[in-house]
Amino acid sequence: MSRSSFLFTSESVSEGHPDKVADRISDTVVDLFLTKDPEARVACETLTTTNLVVLAGEIRGNGIMGKDGQWAPGVEKEIEDAVRAAVRDIGYEQTGFHWETFEFINRLHGQSADIAVGVDAAGNKDEGAGDQGIMFGYASNETPELMPATLQYSHNILKRLAEVRHAGGSKLEPDAKSQVTILYENGVPVRATSIVLSTQHAAGLSAGEVAAIVKPHILAVLPEGFTDDATEWHINPTGIFEIGGPDGDAGVTGRKIIVDTYGGAAPHGGGAFSGKDPTKVDRSAAYACRYLAKNVVAAGLADRCTIQISYAIGVSKPLSVHVDLHGTGKIAEAALETALPEMIGGATPRAIREHLGLNRPIYARTAAYGHFGREPDADGGFSWEKTDLVDRLKALV
């Protein structure tokens, strides 16, 4: 993206998109288990389709499942109740997918003893990474949230429409997708050249009627003057969109990793977040990379920052740390590669969890509208969005 003028596009999907329904359910299970045992191990995958939700994966934790592989009393019912409540909160009360009547199948089982031995702390051995892999974090000063504008605005559109829908009376339904294309000049977003929105709606509405409902809300969340007469609008371009959500398309956990992260503006290591407890570095180390990159940009040390980190399963120390300031840096990248991990205890899985306070039930809220670019919550949610390293980073210059 070194050209002086270019177009770039990102998309987002709503909480009612079938893949996001699956993500929400998987993270609801993570939260339930962390409530019972902050050290719980969870890898929960969800499949959603017409009137069906299936859970699969591996778990371990006190008060959840015994060493004999049997559920603790009442836990299976708690899981089902939590899953149905999550779907109800999204808003699905449709013939093809209703929170109260869908078939529920739970195939979660105990975690492999081989994985447990390799990952758990024991004696002088620190807790190891839950798997090998590479994780990335990114930040850019093109929006107040220090996120790519294309993705941030795509998220903002769908968040606003969800608020309108939950308030009632809009005739909008839960499933929706947005896409924003922006013209950049000298690295700065200057205007939207096209906006795409497809949203599920109540029976009987035309595409024109849907456009009349949503367009004012879209304009309200974009910067003033960001659209003009040349902006292309595509609202429900296929026309009718009445059948949606899991009834219209199957959903699976972890299929929206670019929506979850940076909208394609930064690399991705390939690992999904939802359904995983924070010992899984796919999740926790990606959060740590975002945290560090955001603090670098917030400290004014660069306009853009990408961080990569890598791990081996069962090994606590990162294998590598790489920093790229994209030619905008005010400090040597090598200096940051040395300093940044030490600011979070060496970036070991345990140090990341403790520094960011990740062993808490804070994950269901991350399942839609991005894991990044959000405001930290009072109870510790989105702790990786804090900018509390700024003073220490400024002192490096």
DRENLUM-198529 format. One record per residue (C-alpha): x, y, z. Coordinates in steps of 0.2 Angstrom, whole numbers. Each point is the difference from the previous one (the first is absolute). Example, Ala and Ser with C-alpha at 12.3 -4.5 7.8 and 13.67 -1.06 7.14 Angstrom:
<recs>
62  -22  39
6  17  -3
</recs>
This chain:
<recs>
0  0  0
14  12  -4
-9  7  -15
-6  18  2
-18  -4  -6
-9  -17  1
-16  -8  5
-2  -13  14
-15  -9  6
-5  -10  16
-16  -9  5
-9  -4  16
-14  -11  5
-13  2  13
-3  -10  16
-14  -9  -9
11  -7  -14
0  -19  1
19  -1  3
-1  14  13
-15  -10  9
13  -14  1
13  11  7
-11  8  13
-6  -18  6
18  -6  1
6  15  10
-16  -1  11
6  -18  4
18  7  4
-8  13  12
-10  -13  9
14  -11  3
12  14  5
-13  6  13
1  -18  7
19  -1  -1
11  14  -5
13  -13  -5
-12  -10  -11
6  -6  -17
-13  2  -14
0  -3  -18
-18  1  -6
-5  -1  -18
-18  4  -5
-10  -5  -15
-17  9  -4
-12  -4  -13
-19  -1  -2
-7  -3  17
16  -8  6
15  4  11
14  -12  3
15  2  12
16  -10  -2
17  2  8
10  -3  15
-1  7  18
7  -2  17
-3  9  16
-5  -2  18
-19  0  3
-3  -4  -19
6  -18  -4
8  -13  11
16  -10  -4
-12  -14  -4
-7  10  -15
-17  3  8
-8  17  1
-2  8  17
-18  0  6
-11  12  -9
14  7  -12
-8  -8  -16
-16  10  4
9  16  4
9  -2  -17
-16  -2  -10
-8  14  10
14  12  -4
0  -4  -18
-18  3  -2
1  16  9
14  6  -11
-11  -4  -16
-14  9  8
10  15  4
6  1  -18
-19  0  -5
-4  -16  -9
-18  -4  2
-3  -7  -18
-8  -15  -7
16  -7  -6
10  5  15
-8  4  17
10  1  16
-13  -10  10
-3  -15  -12
16  -4  -10
7  -17  2
16  1  12
14  -13  -1
15  1  12
15  -11  -5
13  9  11
11  -12  9
16  0  11
17  7  -6
13  -11  -6
12  -5  14
15  1  -13
-4  19  -3
-3  3  19
17  -8  4
9  11  -13
-8  16  4
-3  1  19
13  7  12
9  -13  10
15  1  12
12  12  -8
-9  0  -17
-10  15  -3
-17  -1  -9
3  -3  -18
-9  6  -15
-16  -9  -4
6  -3  -18
13  6  -13
-4  14  -11
2  18  -5
-10  15  6
-1  18  -7
-5  16  8
-3  17  -9
-4  18  3
-2  15  -11
-4  19  4
-13  2  -14
-14  -2  13
-2  5  18
-1  -18  4
17  -3  -8
-8  -12  -12
-1  -1  -19
-14  12  -5
-8  -12  -13
-3  -13  14
-5  12  14
-13  8  -10
-7  -17  -6
-1  -5  18
-8  17  5
-14  -2  -13
-5  -17  6
1  4  18
-12  15  -3
-12  -10  -9
0  -14  13
-4  14  13
-14  6  -11
-7  -18  -2
1  -4  19
-9  16  3
-15  -7  -9
-11  6  -15
13  0  -14
-5  -16  -9
18  -5  -1
5  -17  5
17  -7  7
10  -5  -15
10  13  -9
16  4  -9
9  17  -4
14  5  -11
9  17  -2
12  5  -13
11  15  4
11  11  -11
16  3  8
12  15  -4
17  1  7
-5  -14  12
-15  10  7
-18  -6  -3
-9  14  -9
-17  -6  -6
-11  -16  -2
-1  -5  -18
-13  -14  3
-10  -7  14
-8  -17  0
-13  -6  12
-11  -15  0
-12  -3  14
-13  -12  4
-17  8  2
-18  -4  4
-11  -7  -14
-7  12  -13
13  13  0
8  5  -17
18  5  -2
-4  18  -1
-10  -1  16
15  -8  9
11  14  -7
-11  13  7
1  -8  17
19  -3  1
8  14  -10
-3  14  13
8  -11  13
15  -4  -11
3  19  -3
-1  3  18
15  -11  5
11  6  -15
11  16  2
-9  15  -7
3  3  -18
7  -18  -2
-13  -4  -14
-4  10  -15
-10  0  -16
13  -12  -7
-2  -13  14
-7  -16  -6
-14  -8  11
-5  -18  -1
-14  -4  13
-6  -18  -1
6  -1  -18
-8  -17  -3
-17  7  5
-10  -11  13
10  -6  15
-13  -8  12
8  -17  3
16  3  10
11  -6  14
3  -18  3
-16  -4  -10
7  8  -15
18  -6  1
9  -11  12
12  8  13
16  -6  7
11  7  14
16  9  -7
-5  4  -18
1  19  2
18  2  5
3  15  -11
-16  9  6
6  -4  18
17  8  -2
5  14  -13
-11  -2  -15
15  -6  -11
11  15  4
12  -10  9
6  -18  -1
-9  -14  10
8  -16  7
-15  -11  -4
-6  -4  17
-18  5  6
-4  7  17
-17  -5  5
-3  -16  10
18  0  7
5  3  18
14  13  3
14  -13  1
-2  -2  -19
12  12  -7
-10  1  -16
-11  11  11
11  7  14
16  4  -10
-10  8  -14
-8  11  13
17  4  7
7  5  -17
-15  12  -2
3  7  17
18  3  -4
-2  7  -17
-14  11  6
11  7  13
14  4  -12
-11  10  -11
-9  8  15
17  6  6
4  8  -17
14  -11  -4
-8  -5  -17
-15  3  -10
-2  -18  -4
7  -16  10
-1  -18  -4
7  -13  13
2  -18  -3
4  -13  14
2  -19  -2
-1  -15  12
3  -19  1
-13  -11  10
6  -3  17
13  14  0
-2  15  10
12  12  -8
-4  8  -17
10  -6  -14
1  16  -9
-7  18  1
0  11  -15
-5  19  -1
-4  9  -16
-3  19  1
-3  1  -19
12  14  -2
-9  11  12
10  -3  15
9  12  12
10  -14  9
10  -15  -6
-11  -15  -3
13  -11  8
-1  10  16
-18  -3  1
2  -19  -4
11  0  16
-10  11  11
-18  -4  -4
0  -19  6
8  6  17
-14  12  3
-12  -15  1
11  -12  10
9  -7  -15
-16  -4  -10
-2  -18  7
-17  -6  0
-2  1  19
7  18  0
-12  6  -14
-15  -8  10
5  9  16
5  16  -7
-16  2  -10
-11  -9  13
-7  -13  -13
-6  -13  12
-17  8  1
-17  -3  -8
2  15  -12
-1  -9  -17
-18  -1  -6
1  19  -3
14  -2  -12
-9  -12  -12
-7  14  -11
6  17  -7
18  -4  2
12  -5  14
10  16  -2
-5  19  -1
-11  -2  15
-1  10  17
7  -9  15
-14  -6  12
0  4  19
0  -19  4
16  -3  -11
-7  -4  -17
10  6  -15
15  3  12
11  -1  -15
-7  16  -6
8  10  14
14  12  -4
8  -1  17
18  -3  -7
1  17  -9
11  9  13
12  -15  1
1  0  -19
3  18  -2
14  -1  12
9  -12  -12
2  14  -13
</recs>
